[in-house]
Amino acid sequence: MQRPDAALLAQQLNQALEEEARQREAFREWIDDNVKAEFINGEVVYHSPVRQKHLEAARLLGGLLHAYCLVNRIGVVWMEKAMIGLTRNDYEPDLVFFRKEIADTFSKDQVIFPAPDFIVEIISPSTAAKDRGVKKQDYAAHGISEYWIIDPAKQQLEQYLLMEAEAEYFHPHIYAIGESVPCQVLEGLQMPVEAIFDEQANVEALKKML
């Protein structure tokens, strides 16, 4: 605000954002179920097919979270193709959770969804920088209370919890095999890390939930 050209800079920024908004609308018009892509800071980011260890982690974790939500009737968990529309960007996280009172407001034909309560991203070498960078910042800025990053290569989980007054996340708690993650949003859930990577451990964790 101390710069004499502040108004000119604001005008240029608004013009750039208006053009970006037009590009975003065009992105939303052509994107379909067959394309894995996101709109991030004016850029269409395409995602390559993932390795089996990524798919397995998504399947095992998604199954446990889905079962926990069903049993406790607290909301819904969706995997992969739920597009989240934030103020500027559109994302397709690996897993999202909406509490029941929010999920009940969605229509059956809805395509773009608001900020969820909880997000999980499973990183790969090509996505790690964005998952720990722009996405983490954007998720915090939009009040997403809890964010997990799963690293299949290291078999670790990073848990980020929101500092609401600061609109950013605390430094992560990092959990490894042999430890359990206390989920803040899904109250009462203790997620064994090995259940994300090992099918037998997943079955044992599922039995305890049911």
C-alpha positions in Angstrom: 0.0 0.0 0.0 3.0 2.3 0.2 3.7 2.0 -3.5 2.5 4.9 -5.7 1.6 2.3 -8.4 -0.5 0.1 -6.1 -3.7 0.8 -8.1 -2.0 0.0 -11.4 -0.7 -3.3 -10.0 -4.1 -4.2 -8.7 -5.6 -3.4 -12.1 -3.1 -5.7 -13.8 -3.7 -8.4 -11.3 -7.5 -8.2 -11.7 -7.1 -8.4 -15.5 -4.8 -11.5 -15.2 -7.3 -13.2 -12.8 -10.2 -12.5 -15.1 -8.3 -14.1 -18.0 -7.4 -17.1 -15.7 -11.1 -17.4 -14.7 -12.0 -17.7 -18.4 -9.4 -20.4 -18.9 -10.7 -22.2 -15.8 -14.3 -22.2 -17.2 -13.0 -23.7 -20.5 -11.1 -26.4 -18.5 -14.4 -27.3 -16.7 -16.2 -27.6 -20.0 -13.9 -30.2 -21.6 -12.8 -32.2 -18.5 -14.5 -35.6 -18.2 -14.3 -38.9 -16.5 -11.5 -40.2 -18.8 -9.1 -37.4 -18.0 -7.1 -37.0 -14.7 -6.2 -33.3 -14.6 -6.4 -30.3 -12.3 -6.4 -26.5 -12.8 -3.7 -25.0 -10.6 -2.8 -21.3 -10.7 -3.8 -20.9 -14.3 -2.2 -24.1 -15.5 -3.8 -27.4 -16.5 -1.9 -30.1 -14.8 -2.2 -33.6 -16.2 -1.5 -36.7 -14.2 0.2 -39.8 -15.5 -1.0 -43.3 -14.6 0.2 -44.2 -11.1 2.2 -47.2 -9.8 0.5 -50.2 -8.2 1.7 -49.2 -4.7 -0.2 -45.9 -5.1 -3.3 -47.7 -6.1 -3.1 -50.2 -3.3 -2.6 -47.5 -0.7 -5.6 -45.6 -2.0 -7.7 -48.8 -2.1 -6.8 -50.0 1.4 -7.0 -46.6 3.1 -10.2 -45.6 1.2 -11.9 -48.9 2.2 -11.1 -48.3 5.9 -12.3 -44.7 5.9 -15.4 -45.6 4.0 -16.3 -48.4 6.5 -15.7 -46.1 9.5 -18.0 -43.4 8.0 -20.7 -46.0 7.3 -20.6 -47.6 10.7 -20.6 -44.3 12.5 -22.9 -42.4 10.1 -20.7 -39.3 10.1 -20.3 -38.5 6.4 -18.9 -39.8 3.1 -15.5 -40.6 1.7 -14.9 -40.4 -2.1 -11.8 -41.5 -4.0 -10.0 -40.1 -7.0 -12.5 -38.3 -9.2 -14.3 -35.9 -6.9 -13.4 -32.4 -8.2 -12.9 -29.8 -5.5 -13.5 -26.2 -6.6 -11.7 -23.7 -4.4 -11.5 -20.0 -4.9 -8.9 -20.1 -7.7 -8.1 -23.8 -8.4 -9.8 -27.1 -9.1 -8.3 -30.3 -7.6 -9.0 -34.0 -7.7 -7.5 -35.3 -4.4 -6.9 -39.0 -3.9 -9.4 -39.1 -1.0 -11.9 -36.6 0.4 -14.3 -36.7 3.4 -17.4 -34.6 3.8 -19.3 -34.6 7.1 -22.9 -35.8 6.7 -24.7 -32.4 7.1 -22.6 -31.1 4.1 -22.8 -34.2 2.0 -26.6 -34.3 2.4 -26.9 -31.0 0.5 -25.2 -32.3 -2.7 -27.3 -33.2 -5.7 -26.9 -36.5 -7.5 -25.7 -34.6 -10.7 -23.2 -32.4 -8.9 -19.8 -32.3 -10.5 -17.9 -29.6 -8.6 -17.7 -29.8 -4.8 -16.7 -27.3 -2.1 -13.8 -27.6 0.2 -14.1 -30.9 2.2 -13.4 -31.4 5.8 -10.5 -33.8 5.3 -8.2 -34.6 2.3 -5.6 -37.3 1.6 -3.0 -37.1 -1.1 -0.8 -40.1 -2.0 2.4 -38.7 -3.3 4.6 -39.8 -6.2 7.9 -38.2 -7.4 5.9 -36.1 -9.9 3.3 -34.8 -7.5 5.3 -34.4 -4.2 6.2 -30.8 -4.7 2.7 -29.6 -5.4 1.2 -31.8 -2.7 3.5 -30.3 -0.1 3.5 -26.8 -1.7 0.6 -25.1 -3.4 -2.0 -27.7 -2.5 -1.1 -27.7 1.2 -1.2 -23.9 1.3 -4.5 -23.8 -0.6 -6.2 -26.4 1.5 -5.2 -24.6 4.7 -6.4 -21.2 3.3 -9.8 -22.8 2.6 -10.2 -24.1 6.1 -9.7 -27.8 5.4 -9.1 -29.0 9.0 -6.9 -32.0 8.4 -4.6 -33.1 5.5 -2.7 -36.3 5.2 0.1 -37.0 2.8 0.8 -40.7 2.2 4.3 -41.7 1.0 4.1 -45.3 -0.4 7.9 -45.4 -1.0 8.7 -44.7 2.7 5.5 -46.2 4.0 4.9 -43.0 6.1 2.0 -40.7 6.8 2.3 -36.9 7.3 -0.6 -35.5 9.3 -1.2 -31.7 9.0 -3.7 -30.1 11.4 -5.1 -26.6 10.8 -4.2 -23.6 12.8 -7.4 -21.8 12.1 -6.3 -18.4 13.4 -3.3 -18.5 11.1 -5.0 -20.2 8.0 -2.0 -22.5 7.8 -1.0 -26.0 9.0 1.0 -27.0 12.0 4.3 -28.7 11.2 3.4 -32.3 10.3 3.3 -35.2 12.7 5.1 -38.1 10.8 3.9 -41.6 11.5 5.6 -44.8 10.4 4.9 -48.6 10.5 4.0 -49.7 14.0 2.3 -46.4 14.9 -1.4 -45.3 14.7 -2.6 -41.9 13.6 -5.3 -40.3 15.7 -7.6 -38.7 13.1 -8.9 -35.3 14.3 -11.8 -34.9 11.9 -13.0 -38.5 12.0 -13.3 -38.5 15.8 -12.3 -41.7 17.5 -10.5 -43.2 14.5 -7.0 -44.6 15.2 -5.5 -45.5 11.8 -2.6 -48.1 12.0 -0.1 -47.0 9.4 0.6 -50.6 8.3 -3.1 -51.0 7.4 -2.5 -48.5 4.6 0.2 -50.7 3.0 -0.5 -54.3 4.1 -3.7 -56.2 3.3 -3.7 -58.4 6.4 -3.2 -55.5 8.7 -6.0 -53.7 6.8 -8.3 -56.7 7.5 -7.5 -56.6 11.2 -8.1 -52.9 11.4 -11.4 -53.3 9.6 -12.5 -56.0 12.0 -11.9 -53.7 14.9 -14.0 -51.0 13.3 -16.9 -53.3 12.7 
